[in-house]
């Protein structure tokens, strides 16, 4: 999606809903971005949105992903153009998605693993 907006969020919810196993329910933890909190969203019945407290990036694993990207591939660089920024961001993202174990370790929250084996 070219934009982070209500339309993109709606499509994201549709896709998540589509892959949730029959008889299961997804809980999504979200920050309070406008496209996460708008009444215009039609949240599927098999999804519950749980909003994180305001100004608490430490609770949002995605914030840690951005820190990892900046710290490993995007910091201390000078870009010549907007296209160079986009290319570098895409390269960093593609490097990260080739490392699912890193994503898991960054997003892991011990408190979310209670009762898990």
N, C-alpha and C positions, 0 to 999 in steps of 0.2 A: 504494500500500500504506500502511496506517495506521501500520505499525511497521517499524523496521529490525531484523529478526530472521532466524532461520534460514529460516522459511517464505518470507519476502520474498526472501531471497537465492536460495533454490531456484527460485522463479518467475523471478527475474532471469536465472539461469543457463539455464533452459529457453528463455527468449525469445532470449537471445544465441545459444544453440546452434541454434535454429530458423532464424536469419538468416545464419549463417556459410555461405558459399558451399560447395557440394559440392566435396570434395577439399581444402578449406582447413582451417586450424586457428586458433583464437583463443587468444591469451595475454592473461590478465587480470592486471594488477598491482593488488594489494590491500594495504590496511593490515592490521593484525592484530586487527581487530574480532572479537569472539567469533563472530559469525554468518559471518565469512569463514573461520574456522579450525576450525569444529566438524567432527567426524568424521561428523556426521549428514547433511552435504551429500552428494548424489549428483552428482558432477561429470560432465557429459556427456563422451563420448570425444573430441569435437572441441574441447574447451576444456582449457587448462592454467592452473591458478592459480599465480601467482608472488607470494609474500608479500614486501612491502617490509621492510627492517630496522625494528626497533622504534625509536620516538622519532626518526623522520626525516620529519616532515611536508613538508619541502622537496622530497622525492621524489614526493609525491602531488599531482598536478595538482588534484584535488578540493579540497584545502586552499586552493589559490590561488583557486579559484572562490568559496569561502566568504569569503575575504578581499575579493575583488572586490565581492561582494554587500554585505558590511558597509560597505566603504569608499564605495560609490556610493549605496546606497539604505536601509541599515538602521542606520547609526551615528548617534550624537548625537540620539537620539529618546527620548521618553518615551511609553510605551504605557499606555493606560487599562485594558486588559483582555487576557486571554489571546487572545481572538478578534481583537483589534487586532494582536497579534504575528503570528498566523497569517495574517491578511489582508495585512499588510505583507510577510511572507516570500513569500507567493504572488505578490504584485504584483512583488516584486523578481525572483523566479524567472521569471515571464512576460516581464518586460522583458529579462532575460538571454537567454532562448531565442529572442527575436526578433532577436538579434545573434549569429548563428553565427560570424561572423568574429572577434568578441571571444572567444567560447569557444575557438576554435581557437588564437588567439594566447596565451591564458592557459594552455592545456593543452599547448602545443607544447614539446617538449624537443629541443634541437639534437642531442643524442646519439642520439635515436630516429630521426633522419632520415638517418643515414648510409646512403649508397647509394640514396637516394630522389631522384627528379627532380621 
